[in-house]
Amino acid sequence: MVQSNKFTSFYDSPPLVTASAFDGEPQLVVADAIVTTNESDPLLHESASSPFDPEYNEACEDSSQSSSSHIPLTEEEENRDKARSVGAGVATGVLGTLLLGPFFGVLLGFGAAYCTKKEGALGDSSRAVGDVALLTQKKAEEIDQKHNIVEKSKVATGKAWGKVKEMDKKYNILVKTKDFAIFCFTSVKDFCVRHRVAERAADATGQAASWAAGKLEEANNSNNGSTGSTAAANKS
């Protein structure tokens, strides 16, 4: 009966020393040796390479470099990634602007575009938003090609603007609107100056503040008086 035990190094390299026993006689076989006690048993045909062997180290380095080598993207894949980043940034920016305002919308848009290049749940979410934006753009382009929505909108806008210009030339709408706005502003300003609206508003605000302060002071005094009378009654 053959028994074999292997003692490996701390970095899990091939066995440096092999302990075996054949017919009750223990044997130690060092590295780079071949155990051939029983040629009919394939488990005993073992060869070990030392981790300090230059060829062994070169093979390990080659395997690690090959496993960590980055496969370059094709031009089509790079264009698709760029389009996805732009789509994620635009979609997130628009949504952030509607919910939180333009400042946070811009920040969220740039953040989403940056996260599309990262790994993890955040990167997956950003890429998913970019894919949805690209799909929406594609569907919109298909609908526009089918119904010519953009071209029809341009034509309708041009016709409407032409009608406005014709009416303005005929009735001087823009000039009259400007004159009416100036008249309203001047009339309001003269009314305020004539009736001292600003001064009266300031006086009324000051009186209201004084009245509120007086009421607060009276409430504090009444509370202090009731507290003092209660304390006196307790002493007596």
N, CA and C of each residue as an Amber inpcrd file, in Angstrom:
protein
   708
   0.8620000  -1.1940000   0.0000000   0.0000000   0.0000000   0.0000000
   0.8870000   1.2280000   0.0000000   0.5680000   2.2030000  -0.8830000
   1.3690000   3.4250000  -1.0120000   0.5660000   4.5800000  -0.4710000
   1.1640000   5.3660000   0.4280000   0.5400000   6.5740000   0.9630000
   1.4580000   7.7400000   0.6590000   0.8430000   8.8800000   0.3250000
   1.6320000  10.0500000  -0.0560000   1.0370000  11.2830000   0.5810000
   1.8770000  12.0800000   1.2160000   1.4820000  13.3580000   1.7820000
   2.3890000  14.4330000   1.2110000   1.7760000  15.5870000   0.8550000
   2.5390000  16.6850000   0.2320000   2.5950000  17.8620000   1.1780000
   3.7640000  18.4900000   1.2700000   3.9600000  19.6940000   2.0610000
   4.2320000  20.8360000   1.0940000   3.3090000  21.8060000   1.0240000
   3.4430000  22.8980000   0.0480000   3.9060000  24.1590000   0.7520000
   4.3520000  25.1210000  -0.0460000   4.8480000  26.3990000   0.4810000
   3.6790000  27.2880000   0.8410000   3.9850000  28.4500000   1.4420000
   2.9250000  29.3250000   1.9310000   2.1800000  30.0020000   0.8040000
   2.7090000  30.0740000  -0.3940000   1.9690000  30.6910000  -1.5020000
   1.4250000  29.6470000  -2.4510000   1.1660000  28.4640000  -1.9560000
   0.4380000  27.4450000  -2.6980000   1.1380000  27.0510000  -3.9810000
   2.4580000  26.9010000  -3.9240000   3.2420000  26.4820000  -5.0880000
   3.2440000  24.9680000  -5.1760000   3.8010000  24.3880000  -6.2090000
   3.9200000  22.9340000  -6.2910000   4.7320000  22.3790000  -5.1250000
   4.5510000  21.1480000  -4.7570000   5.1620000  20.5940000  -3.5350000
   6.6800000  20.6450000  -3.5640000   7.2450000  21.1240000  -2.4300000
   8.6900000  21.1620000  -2.2810000   9.2360000  19.8140000  -1.7840000
   8.4530000  19.2080000  -0.8850000   8.8810000  17.9370000  -0.3030000
   7.7010000  16.9860000  -0.3450000   7.9360000  15.7750000  -0.7320000
   6.8910000  14.7630000  -0.7820000   7.2700000  13.6260000   0.1570000
   6.3520000  13.3390000   1.0760000   6.5590000  12.2150000   1.9980000
   5.7210000  11.0470000   1.5180000   6.3280000   9.9120000   1.3330000
   5.6120000   8.7350000   0.8530000   6.0250000   7.5130000   1.6700000
   5.1980000   6.5260000   1.6240000   5.4900000   5.2690000   2.3350000
   5.1130000   4.1170000   1.4240000   5.9990000   3.2060000   1.2780000
   5.7690000   2.0280000   0.4510000   6.0830000   0.7980000   1.2740000
   5.0600000  -0.0100000   1.5070000   5.2020000  -1.2300000   2.3110000
   5.7170000  -0.9170000   3.7080000   5.2070000   0.2070000   4.2720000
   5.5640000   0.5230000   5.6460000   6.8840000   1.2300000   5.7970000
   7.6230000   1.5030000   4.7120000   8.9140000   2.1830000   4.8170000
   8.7400000   3.6240000   4.3560000   8.8450000   4.6000000   5.2640000
   8.6570000   6.0150000   4.8730000   9.8320000   6.4920000   4.0390000
   9.5230000   7.3720000   3.0920000  10.5360000   7.9720000   2.2160000
  10.2230000   9.4460000   2.0440000  11.2680000  10.2630000   1.9440000
  11.1450000  11.6910000   1.6620000  11.7670000  11.9680000   0.3070000
  11.0180000  12.6200000  -0.5290000  11.5070000  12.9370000  -1.8760000
  11.4970000  14.4430000  -2.0200000  12.6310000  15.0610000  -2.2900000
  12.7420000  16.5080000  -2.4170000  12.2090000  16.9380000  -3.7670000
  12.1680000  18.2970000  -3.9610000  11.6440000  18.8530000  -5.2120000
  12.5220000  18.4420000  -6.3760000  11.9210000  18.5120000  -7.5690000
  12.5600000  18.1580000  -8.8370000  12.8710000  16.6620000  -8.9320000
  12.3060000  15.8580000  -8.0260000  12.5040000  14.4210000  -8.0990000
  11.2210000  13.7740000  -8.5690000  11.3290000  12.6420000  -9.1460000
  10.1850000  11.9200000  -9.6780000  10.0100000  10.6390000  -8.8690000
   8.8050000  10.4280000  -8.3410000   8.5200000   9.2320000  -7.5680000
   8.0640000   8.1440000  -8.5370000   8.7950000   7.0930000  -8.6130000
   8.4690000   5.9970000  -9.5440000   8.4850000   4.6640000  -8.8150000
   7.9730000   4.6550000  -7.6030000   7.9730000   3.4140000  -6.8350000
   7.1290000   2.3470000  -7.5020000   5.9460000   2.7930000  -7.9500000
   5.0630000   1.8440000  -8.6120000   4.6300000   2.4670000  -9.9310000
   5.1600000   2.0600000 -11.0430000   4.8850000   2.6670000 -12.3350000
   3.4580000   2.4110000 -12.7900000   2.8140000   1.4280000 -12.2560000
   1.4380000   1.1560000 -12.6620000   0.4440000   2.1060000 -12.0180000
   0.8620000   2.8240000 -10.9740000  -0.0290000   3.7580000 -10.2950000
   0.2590000   5.1660000 -10.8100000  -0.6560000   5.8070000 -11.5420000
  -0.3750000   7.1470000 -12.0890000  -0.2970000   8.2170000 -11.0220000
  -0.8680000   7.9850000  -9.8410000  -0.8170000   8.9970000  -8.7980000
   0.5850000   9.1960000  -8.2600000   1.4830000   8.2130000  -8.4710000
   2.8310000   8.3280000  -7.9530000   3.7900000   8.9700000  -8.9400000
   3.3510000   9.2140000 -10.1780000   4.2120000   9.8810000 -11.1650000
   4.0290000  11.3770000 -11.0200000   4.7420000  11.9760000 -10.1100000
   4.5890000  13.3980000  -9.7950000   5.9510000  14.0580000  -9.9250000
   5.9320000  15.2360000 -10.5100000   7.1390000  16.0560000 -10.6010000
   6.8210000  17.4290000 -10.0730000   7.7200000  17.9940000  -9.3240000
   7.5080000  19.2960000  -8.7000000   8.5300000  20.2770000  -9.2070000
   8.0650000  21.4830000  -9.4310000   8.9500000  22.5630000  -9.8690000
   9.1060000  23.5510000  -8.7410000  10.2790000  23.9770000  -8.4840000
  10.5580000  24.9030000  -7.3910000  10.0710000  26.2920000  -7.7650000
   9.4670000  27.0090000  -6.8290000   9.0410000  28.3790000  -7.1220000
  10.2050000  29.3230000  -7.3070000  11.4010000  28.8910000  -6.9320000
  12.5730000  29.7410000  -7.1430000  13.2360000  29.4600000  -8.4890000
  12.6580000  28.5840000  -9.2640000  13.1740000  28.3030000 -10.5960000
  12.8270000  29.4680000 -11.5170000  13.7800000  30.0350000 -12.2590000
  13.4930000  31.1730000 -13.1600000  12.4200000  30.8460000 -14.1760000
  12.4460000  29.6400000 -14.7300000  11.4310000  29.2960000 -15.7110000
  10.0430000  29.2690000 -15.0860000   9.9880000  28.7810000 -13.8320000
   8.6960000  28.7490000 -13.1400000   8.1770000  30.1610000 -12.8880000
   9.0400000  31.0800000 -12.4600000   8.6250000  32.4570000 -12.2130000
   8.1860000  33.1450000 -13.4890000   8.9290000  32.8960000 -14.6060000
   8.5380000  33.5120000 -15.8720000   7.1830000  33.0070000 -16.3280000
   6.9100000  31.7220000 -16.1300000   5.6170000  31.1770000 -16.5220000
   4.4870000  31.7960000 -15.7020000   4.7420000  32.0020000 -14.3940000
   3.7210000  32.6360000 -13.5540000   3.4560000  34.0630000 -13.9850000
   4.5290000  34.8090000 -14.2880000   4.3600000  36.1970000 -14.7360000
   3.6020000  36.2630000 -16.0450000   3.9240000  35.3570000 -16.9840000
   3.2300000  35.3550000 -18.2720000   1.7450000  35.0580000 -18.0900000
   1.4290000  34.1150000 -17.2010000   0.0200000  33.7790000 -16.9950000
  -0.7450000  34.9200000 -16.3450000  -0.0780000  35.6160000 -15.3770000
  -0.7490000  36.7360000 -14.7250000  -0.9530000  37.8950000 -15.6850000
   0.0470000  38.1620000 -16.5470000  -0.0960000  39.2430000 -17.5110000
  -1.1800000  38.9330000 -18.5270000  -1.2470000  37.6900000 -18.9580000
  -2.2540000  37.3340000 -19.9430000  -3.6570000  37.3980000 -19.3590000
  -3.7890000  37.0520000 -18.0590000  -5.1120000  37.0950000 -17.4400000
  -5.5580000  38.5170000 -17.1630000  -4.5940000  39.4250000 -16.8730000
  -4.9550000  40.8050000 -16.5530000  -4.8880000  41.7280000 -17.7520000
  -4.5470000  41.2200000 -18.9060000  -4.4600000  42.0790000 -20.0830000
  -5.8480000  42.5400000 -20.4860000  -5.9300000  43.8080000 -20.8950000
  -7.2000000  44.4090000 -21.2600000  -7.4040000  44.2930000 -22.7610000
  -8.5430000  43.7550000 -23.1500000  -8.8510000  43.6150000 -24.5640000
  -9.3160000  44.9630000 -25.0880000  -8.6530000  45.5440000 -26.0760000
  -9.0600000  46.8620000 -26.5700000 -10.4290000  46.8120000 -27.2280000
 -11.1790000  47.9150000 -27.0390000 -12.5070000  48.0020000 -27.6210000
 -12.4230000  48.4140000 -29.0760000 -13.3630000  47.9730000 -29.8380000
 -13.4370000  48.3830000 -31.2300000 -13.9980000  49.7980000 -31.3140000
 -13.9010000  50.3810000 -32.4880000 -14.3890000  51.7520000 -32.6720000
 -15.9000000  51.8260000 -32.4740000 -16.5940000  50.7940000 -32.9170000
 -18.0520000  50.7760000 -32.7410000 -18.4250000  50.7070000 -31.2720000
 -17.6990000  49.8900000 -30.4870000 -17.9870000  49.7880000 -29.0640000
 -17.6600000  51.0840000 -28.3310000 -16.5660000  51.7370000 -28.7190000
 -16.2300000  53.0170000 -28.0940000 -17.3030000  54.0680000 -28.3850000
 -17.7760000  54.1170000 -29.6310000 -18.8290000  55.0790000 -29.9720000
 -20.1090000  54.7790000 -29.2060000 -20.4120000  53.5020000 -29.0280000
 -21.6090000  53.1340000 -28.2910000 -21.4870000  53.5290000 -26.8160000
 -20.2960000  53.3310000 -26.2180000 -20.0950000  53.7200000 -24.8210000
 -20.2000000  55.2280000 -24.6510000 -19.6300000  55.9760000 -25.6130000
 -19.7280000  57.4380000 -25.5300000 -21.1800000  57.8940000 -25.6370000
 -21.9050000  57.3030000 -26.5820000 -23.3140000  57.6730000 -26.7370000
 -24.1150000  57.3210000 -25.4920000 -23.8050000  56.1820000 -24.8610000
 -24.5000000  55.7940000 -23.6430000 -24.1830000  56.7500000 -22.5020000
 -22.9270000  57.1900000 -22.3970000 -22.5620000  58.1590000 -21.3580000
 -23.3110000  59.4700000 -21.5510000 -23.3570000  59.9370000 -22.8160000
 -24.0640000  61.1910000 -23.0960000 -25.5530000  61.0380000 -22.8040000
 -26.1350000  59.8990000 -23.1990000 -27.5510000  59.6820000 -22.9380000
 -27.8730000  59.6430000 -21.4550000 -27.0270000  58.9620000 -20.6670000
 -27.2530000  58.9150000 -19.2200000 -27.1260000  60.3060000 -18.6000000
 -26.1290000  61.0730000 -19.0500000 -25.9550000  62.4180000 -18.5070000
 -27.1160000  63.3360000 -18.8430000 -27.5720000  63.2950000 -20.0980000
 -28.6740000  64.1720000 -20.5030000 -29.9670000  63.7930000 -19.7910000
 -30.2850000  62.4920000 -19.7550000 -31.5310000  62.0610000 -19.1160000
 -31.5410000  62.3950000 -17.6240000 -30.4320000  62.0970000 -16.9400000
 -30.3670000  62.3910000 -15.5080000 -30.3550000  63.8910000 -15.2480000
 -29.6720000  64.6560000 -16.1110000 -29.6440000  66.1040000 -15.9500000
 -31.0100000  66.7410000 -16.1190000 -31.7590000  66.2940000 -17.1120000
 -33.1040000  66.8410000 -17.3210000 -34.0140000  66.5110000 -16.1440000
 -33.9710000  65.2480000 -15.7000000 -34.7990000  64.8630000 -14.5620000
 -34.3990000  65.6120000 -13.2870000 -33.0840000  65.7530000 -13.0600000
 -32.6290000  66.5010000 -11.8920000 -33.0090000  67.9720000 -11.9520000
 -33.0000000  68.5560000 -13.1590000 -33.4030000  69.9560000 -13.3070000
 -34.8760000  70.1370000 -12.9910000 -35.7040000  69.2010000 -13.4430000
 -37.1370000  69.3050000 -13.1740000 -37.4520000  69.1450000 -11.6920000
 -36.7020000  68.2800000 -10.9990000 -37.0020000  68.0040000  -9.5980000
 -36.2590000  68.9230000  -8.6240000 -34.9770000  69.2120000  -8.9120000
 -34.1380000  69.9180000  -7.9450000 -33.6010000  71.2520000  -8.4380000
 -33.8300000  71.5910000  -9.7000000 -33.3140000  72.8390000 -10.2160000
 -32.1230000  72.6280000 -11.1390000 -31.7310000  73.6760000 -11.8600000
 -30.6640000  73.5330000 -12.8690000 -29.2970000  73.2000000 -12.2870000
 -28.9610000  73.7460000 -11.1200000 -27.6320000  73.5020000 -10.5530000
 -27.4380000  72.0250000 -10.2430000 -28.3720000  71.4630000  -9.4780000
 -28.2600000  70.0420000  -9.1350000 -28.4750000  69.1620000 -10.3600000
 -29.2600000  69.6430000 -11.3150000 -29.4400000  68.8800000 -12.5460000
 -28.1410000  68.7080000 -13.3100000 -27.3520000  69.7860000 -13.3930000
 -26.0580000  69.6980000 -14.0720000 -25.1170000  68.7540000 -13.3300000
 -25.0800000  68.8570000 -12.0030000 -24.2140000  67.9760000 -11.2140000
 -24.6060000  66.5100000 -11.3790000 -25.8950000  66.2370000 -11.3200000
 -26.3460000  64.8560000 -11.4760000 -26.0650000  64.3340000 -12.8760000
 -26.1910000  65.2010000 -13.8790000 -25.9080000  64.7750000 -15.2500000
 -24.4580000  64.3790000 -15.4390000 -23.5340000  65.2090000 -14.9740000
 -22.1160000  64.8720000 -15.0840000 -21.7800000  63.6300000 -14.2540000
 -22.3990000  63.5180000 -13.0740000 -22.1420000  62.3450000 -12.2480000
 -22.6040000  61.0590000 -12.9030000 -23.7750000  61.0890000 -13.5430000
 -24.2780000  59.8950000 -14.2230000 -23.3950000  59.5200000 -15.4110000
 -22.9530000  60.5240000 -16.1620000 -22.0620000  60.2380000 -17.2960000
 -20.7400000  59.6340000 -16.8260000 -20.2310000  60.0990000 -15.6980000
 -18.9730000  59.5630000 -15.1610000 -19.1570000  58.1420000 -14.6450000
 -20.2950000  57.8730000 -14.0090000 -20.5230000  56.5520000 -13.4100000
 -20.7300000  55.4600000 -14.4450000 -21.0280000  55.8170000 -15.6980000
 -21.1990000  54.7760000 -16.7170000 -19.9040000  54.0240000 -16.9870000
 -18.7650000  54.5970000 -16.6020000 -17.4660000  53.9440000 -16.8160000
 -17.0020000  53.1570000 -15.6010000 -17.8320000  53.1130000 -14.5450000
 -17.4570000  52.4370000 -13.3180000 -18.1930000  51.1050000 -13.1950000
 -17.6220000  50.2340000 -12.3450000 -18.2400000  48.9490000 -12.0740000
 -19.1340000  49.0580000 -10.8460000 -19.9430000  48.0470000 -10.6270000
 -20.8000000  48.0230000  -9.4620000 -22.2340000  48.3900000  -9.7900000
 -23.0500000  48.4630000  -8.7310000 -24.4790000  48.7270000  -8.9090000
 -24.7280000  50.1230000  -9.4720000 -23.9370000  51.1110000  -9.0050000
 -24.1230000  52.4730000  -9.4950000 -23.7840000  52.5770000 -10.9770000
 -22.6990000  51.9200000 -11.3840000 -22.3430000  51.9260000 -12.7960000
 -23.3750000  51.2190000 -13.6520000 -23.9010000  50.0910000 -13.1590000
 -24.9360000  49.3710000 -13.9070000 -26.1940000  50.2190000 -14.0490000
 -26.5680000  50.9260000 -13.0040000 -27.7530000  51.7800000 -13.0640000
 -27.5640000  52.9180000 -14.0600000 -26.3740000  53.5330000 -14.0470000
 -26.1120000  54.6280000 -14.9810000 -26.1170000  54.1400000 -16.4210000
 -25.5180000  52.9770000 -16.6550000 -25.5310000  52.4310000 -18.0150000
 -26.9440000  52.0580000 -18.4590000 -27.7550000  51.5800000 -17.5210000
 -29.1410000  51.2650000 -17.8630000 -29.9100000  52.5310000 -18.2500000
 -29.6710000  53.6270000 -17.5260000 -30.3120000  54.8960000 -17.8780000
 -29.8540000  55.3560000 -19.2640000 -28.5600000  55.1990000 -19.5450000
 -28.0670000  55.5500000 -20.8750000 -28.6860000  54.7180000 -21.9750000
 -28.8530000  53.4150000 -21.7180000 -29.4830000  52.5450000 -22.7200000
 -30.9310000  52.9560000 -22.9630000 -31.6490000  53.2940000 -21.8910000
 -33.0370000  53.7380000 -22.0490000 -33.0990000  55.0440000 -22.8470000
 -32.1700000  55.9590000 -22.5790000 -32.1440000  57.2190000 -23.3200000
 -31.8560000  56.9810000 -24.8040000 -30.9200000  56.0870000 -25.1010000
 -30.6110000  55.7820000 -26.4980000 -31.8030000  55.1270000 -27.1920000
 -32.4770000  54.2200000 -26.4830000 -33.6520000  53.5710000 -27.0630000
 -34.7580000  54.5900000 -27.3300000 -34.9430000  55.5260000 -26.3850000
 -35.9540000  56.5650000 -26.5780000 -35.6090000  57.4450000 -27.7750000
 -34.3380000  57.8020000 -27.9010000 -33.9100000  58.6060000 -29.0410000
 -34.1390000  57.8730000 -30.3560000 -33.8290000  56.5870000 -30.3510000
 -34.0210000  55.7980000 -31.5700000 -35.4920000  55.7360000 -31.9520000
 -36.3750000  55.5010000 -30.9630000 -37.8060000  55.4540000 -31.2480000
 -38.3110000  56.8060000 -31.7480000 -37.8080000  57.8950000 -31.1400000
 -38.2200000  59.2200000 -31.5910000 -37.7790000  59.4810000 -33.0270000
 -36.5740000  59.0550000 -33.3710000 -36.1070000  59.2250000 -34.7460000
 -36.9480000  58.4100000 -35.7230000 -37.3270000  57.1920000 -35.3210000
 -38.1700000  56.3770000 -36.1920000 -39.5360000  57.0290000 -36.4040000
 -40.1180000  57.5590000 -35.3330000 -41.4220000  58.2280000 -35.4610000
 -41.3000000  59.4850000 -36.3290000 -40.1960000  60.2240000 -36.1510000
 -40.0030000  61.4330000 -36.9530000 -39.8060000  61.0990000 -38.4280000
 -39.0480000  60.0300000 -38.7040000 -38.8770000  59.6300000 -40.1010000
 -40.1940000  59.1740000 -40.7260000 -41.0630000  58.6140000 -39.9080000
 -42.3340000  58.1240000 -40.4390000 -43.3470000  59.2390000 -40.6450000
 -43.3910000  60.1960000 -39.7150000 -44.4280000  61.2380000 -39.7650000
 -43.8700000  62.6330000 -40.0320000 -42.5610000  62.8010000 -40.1520000
 -41.9480000  64.1160000 -40.4260000 -42.3920000  65.1680000 -39.3950000
 -42.3160000  64.7910000 -38.1150000 -42.7990000  65.7000000 -37.0700000
 -41.9310000  66.9500000 -36.9840000 -40.6150000  66.7830000 -37.0230000
 -39.7210000  67.9380000 -36.8880000 -39.9200000  68.9080000 -38.0500000
 -40.0000000  68.3940000 -39.2540000 -40.1720000  69.2590000 -40.4190000
 -41.5110000  69.9840000 -40.3700000 -42.5600000  69.2540000 -39.9740000
 -43.8740000  69.8930000 -39.8660000 -43.8810000  70.9610000 -38.7750000
 -43.1740000  70.7140000 -37.6780000 -43.1040000  71.7060000 -36.6040000
 -42.3830000  72.9630000 -37.0660000 -41.2910000  72.7710000 -37.8110000
 -40.5750000  73.9330000 -38.3470000 -41.4660000  74.7510000 -39.2710000
 -42.1920000  74.0650000 -40.1360000 -43.0710000  74.7740000 -41.0700000
 -44.1660000  75.5250000 -40.3250000 -44.7790000  74.8600000 -39.3130000
 -45.8430000  75.5050000 -38.5480000 -45.3170000  76.7170000 -37.7750000
 -44.1230000  76.5720000 -37.1950000 -43.5350000  77.7000000 -36.4560000
 -43.2300000  78.8620000 -37.3870000 -42.6900000  78.5510000 -38.5690000
 -42.3970000  79.6100000 -39.5380000 -43.6540000  80.3340000 -39.9820000
 -44.7370000  79.5820000 -40.2170000 -45.9900000  80.2140000 -40.6270000
 -46.5460000  81.1030000 -39.5210000 -46.4960000  80.6040000 -38.2620000
 -47.0090000  81.3960000 -37.1450000 -46.2130000  82.6850000 -36.9630000
 -44.8820000  82.5750000 -37.0540000 -44.0570000  83.7680000 -36.9160000
 -44.3240000  84.7580000 -38.0570000 -44.5550000  84.2280000 -39.2590000
 -44.8880000  85.1080000 -40.3800000 -46.2030000  85.8420000 -40.1510000
 -47.2140000  85.1580000 -39.5940000 -48.4840000  85.8090000 -39.2940000
 -48.3080000  86.9090000 -38.2590000 -47.4740000  86.6200000 -37.2340000
 -47.2380000  87.6290000 -36.1980000 -46.5670000  88.8630000 -36.7900000
 -45.6000000  88.6580000 -37.6700000 -44.9250000  89.8040000 -38.2910000
 -45.8770000  90.5980000 -39.1720000 -46.7390000  89.9070000 -39.8950000
 -47.7130000  90.6150000 -40.7350000 -48.6690000  91.4530000 -39.8830000
 -49.1580000  90.8530000 -38.7830000 -50.0600000  91.6010000 -37.9010000
 -49.3540000  92.7700000 -37.2400000 -48.0910000  92.5740000 -36.9150000
 -47.3490000  93.6730000 -36.2930000 -47.1540000  94.8240000 -37.2720000
 -46.8670000  94.4840000 -38.5240000 -46.7110000  95.5450000 -39.5280000
 -48.0320000  96.2860000 -39.7540000 -49.1330000  95.5420000 -39.6570000
 -50.4380000  96.1480000 -39.9350000 -50.9630000  96.9400000 -38.7570000
 -50.8070000  96.4030000 -37.5260000 -51.4040000  97.0420000 -36.3540000
 -50.3790000  97.5930000 -35.3670000 -49.0900000  97.4240000 -35.6380000
 -48.0310000  97.9030000 -34.7310000 -48.2160000  97.3330000 -33.3100000
 -48.3740000  96.0140000 -33.2380000 -48.6650000  95.3710000 -31.9510000
 -47.4840000  95.4880000 -30.9880000 -46.2750000  95.2630000 -31.4930000
 -45.1050000  95.3060000 -30.6120000 -44.8900000  96.7070000 -30.0490000
 -45.0430000  97.7120000 -30.8980000 -44.8410000  99.0910000 -30.4350000
 -45.9090000  99.4640000 -29.4080000 -47.1700000  99.0920000 -29.6910000
 -48.2560000  99.4090000 -28.7660000 -48.0760000  98.6680000 -27.4370000
 -47.6230000  97.4340000 -27.5200000 -47.3870000  96.6740000 -26.2900000
 -46.2810000  97.3130000 -25.4560000 -45.2300000  97.7540000 -26.1220000
 -44.1290000  98.4130000 -25.4160000 -44.6040000  99.7080000 -24.7730000
 -45.3690000 100.5140000 -25.5370000 -45.8640000 101.7870000 -24.9950000
 -46.8070000 101.5530000 -23.8180000 -47.6360000 100.5000000 -23.9060000
 -48.5650000 100.2110000 -22.8150000 -47.8110000  99.7860000 -21.5570000
 -46.7590000  98.9940000 -21.7100000 -45.9700000  98.5760000 -20.5550000
 -45.2960000  99.7750000 -19.8930000 -44.7570000 100.6730000 -20.7130000
 -44.1100000 101.8690000 -20.1600000 -45.1380000 102.7480000 -19.4470000
 -46.3160000 102.8810000 -20.0250000 -47.3730000 103.6850000 -19.4080000
 -47.7850000 103.1120000 -18.0550000 -47.9480000 101.7980000 -17.9860000
 -48.3380000 101.1680000 -16.7200000 -47.2760000 101.3780000 -15.6540000
 -46.0180000 101.1970000 -16.0100000 -44.9420000 101.3710000 -15.0400000
 -44.8880000 102.8070000 -14.5460000 -45.0350000 103.7620000 -15.4620000
 -44.9830000 105.1780000 -15.0750000 -46.1650000 105.5530000 -14.1870000
 -47.3380000 105.0190000 -14.5200000 -48.5330000 105.3370000 -13.7320000
 -48.4010000 104.7950000 -12.3080000 -47.9270000 103.5720000 -12.1590000
 -47.7590000 102.9900000 -10.8220000 -46.7260000 103.7750000 -10.0290000
 -45.6280000 104.1720000 -10.6840000 -44.5870000 104.9320000 -10.0010000
 -45.1180000 106.2810000  -9.5270000 -45.8750000 106.9890000 -10.3960000
 -46.4300000 108.2970000 -10.0050000 -47.4260000 108.1550000  -8.8640000
 -48.2420000 107.1050000  -8.8790000 -49.2060000 106.8820000  -7.8060000
 -48.5030000 106.6620000  -6.4760000 -47.4270000 105.8670000  -6.4940000
 -46.6860000 105.5870000  -5.2580000 -46.0380000 106.8560000  -4.7070000
 -45.5050000 107.6980000  -5.6190000 -44.8620000 108.9250000  -5.1640000
 -45.9000000 109.9220000  -4.6500000 -47.0300000 110.0030000  -5.3480000
 -48.0520000 110.9720000  -4.9800000 -48.6810000 110.6440000  -3.6310000
 -48.9220000 109.4140000  -3.3730000 -49.6070000 109.0100000  -2.1400000
 -48.6410000 108.4690000  -1.0880000 -47.3660000 108.5880000  -1.3180000
 -46.3570000 108.1490000  -0.3470000 -46.6230000 106.7100000   0.1110000
 -46.8000000 105.8350000  -0.8710000 -47.1350000 104.4430000  -0.5660000
 -45.9880000 103.7460000   0.1540000 -44.7600000 103.9740000  -0.3120000
 -43.6170000 103.3030000   0.3000000 -43.4240000 103.7500000   1.7450000
 -43.5440000 105.0740000   1.9800000 -43.3560000 105.5770000   3.3480000
 -44.4480000 105.0490000   4.2700000 -45.6970000 105.0550000   3.7780000
 -46.7990000 104.5790000   4.6090000 -46.6600000 103.0730000   4.8860000
 -46.1970000 102.3420000   3.9020000 -45.9930000 100.9070000   4.1260000
 -44.9120000 100.6710000   5.1730000 -43.8610000 101.4920000   5.1230000
 -42.7990000 101.3590000   6.1150000 -43.3000000 101.7150000   7.5060000
 -44.0990000 102.7950000   7.5890000 -44.6470000 103.1860000   8.8890000
 -45.5780000 102.1050000   9.4390000 -46.4100000 101.5550000   8.5590000
 -47.3330000 100.5140000   9.0160000 -46.5710000  99.2760000   9.4900000
 -45.5020000  98.9490000   8.8080000 -44.7010000  97.8010000   9.2250000
 -44.0580000  98.0430000  10.5780000 -43.5490000  99.2820000  10.7800000
 -42.9440000  99.6020000  12.0730000 -43.9600000  99.5840000  13.1910000
 -45.1670000 100.1110000  12.9450000 -46.2030000 100.0960000  13.9720000
 -46.6220000  98.6680000  14.3260000 -46.7310000  97.8300000  13.2980000
 -47.1000000  96.4380000  13.5670000 -46.0310000  95.7390000  14.3940000
 -44.7580000  96.0280000  14.0870000 -43.6850000  95.4160000  14.8630000
 -43.6950000  95.9100000  16.3050000 -43.9630000  97.2210000  16.4980000
 -44.0210000  97.7700000  17.8540000 -45.1810000  97.1740000  18.6400000
 -46.3240000  97.0370000  17.9830000 -47.4890000  96.4510000  18.6600000
 -47.2010000  95.0070000  19.0740000 -46.5720000  94.2270000  18.1780000
 -46.2520000  92.8400000  18.5100000 -45.2540000  92.7640000  19.6620000
 -44.2700000  93.6630000  19.6680000 -43.2990000  93.6820000  20.7650000
 -43.9620000  94.0280000  22.0890000 -44.9270000  95.0070000  22.0630000
 -45.6310000  95.3640000  23.2900000 -46.4580000  94.2170000  23.8330000
 -47.1220000  93.5210000  22.9500000 -47.9220000  92.3890000  23.4020000
 -47.0520000  91.3000000  24.0230000 -45.8970000  91.0460000  23.4380000
 -44.9890000  90.0530000  24.0040000 -44.4780000  90.4750000  25.3730000
 -44.1920000  91.7570000  25.5060000 -43.7110000  92.2500000  26.7940000
 -44.7950000  92.1380000  27.8650000 -46.0410000  92.4680000  27.5050000
 -47.1390000  92.3340000  28.4630000 -47.3210000  90.8780000  28.8740000
 -47.2210000  89.9640000  27.9200000 -47.3750000  88.5510000  28.2550000
 -46.2750000  88.0840000  29.1980000 -45.0460000  88.5350000  28.9730000
 -43.9490000  88.1680000  29.8700000 -44.1410000  88.7320000  31.2620000
 -44.6040000  89.9930000  31.3370000 -44.8190000  90.6060000  32.6490000
 -45.9170000  89.8930000  33.4200000 -46.9830000  89.5350000  32.7200000
 -48.0710000  88.8220000  33.4040000 -47.6140000  87.4580000  33.9060000
 -46.8030000  86.8000000  33.1280000 -46.2810000  85.4970000  33.5770000
 -45.3730000  85.6450000  34.7810000 -44.5200000  86.6760000  34.7600000
 -43.6350000  86.9030000  35.9110000 -44.4300000  87.2570000  37.1570000
 -45.5130000  88.0670000  37.0000000 -46.3280000  88.4420000  38.1550000
 -47.0340000  87.2490000  38.7590000 -47.5920000  86.4040000  37.9100000
 -48.2750000  85.2220000  38.4400000 -47.2920000  84.2800000  39.1320000
 -46.0860000  84.1790000  38.5790000 -45.0720000  83.3370000  39.2130000
 -44.6590000  83.8650000  40.5800000 -44.5090000  85.2340000  40.6750000
 -44.1380000  85.8310000  41.9520000 -45.2130000  85.6480000  42.9990000
 -46.4820000  85.8720000  42.6200000 -47.5810000  85.7110000  43.5840000
 -47.6820000  84.2540000  44.0580000 -47.4580000  83.3370000  43.1710000
 -47.5000000  81.9140000  43.5690000 -46.3980000  81.5870000  44.5430000
 -45.1910000  82.1490000  44.2840000 -44.0850000  81.8870000  45.1860000
 -44.3280000  82.4920000  46.5640000 -44.9090000  83.7130000  46.6030000
 -45.2100000  84.3600000  47.8810000 -46.2410000  83.5480000  48.6690000
 -47.2490000  83.0700000  47.9630000 -48.2850000  82.2800000  48.6300000
 -47.6860000  80.9880000  49.1920000 -46.7700000  80.3970000  48.5080000
 -46.1310000  79.1800000  49.0060000 -45.2940000  79.4490000  50.2430000
 -44.6080000  80.6160000  50.2760000 -43.8040000  80.9610000  51.4440000
 -44.6670000  81.1850000  52.6700000 -45.7960000  81.8740000  52.4460000
 -46.6800000  82.1570000  53.5770000 -47.3840000  80.8820000  54.0510000
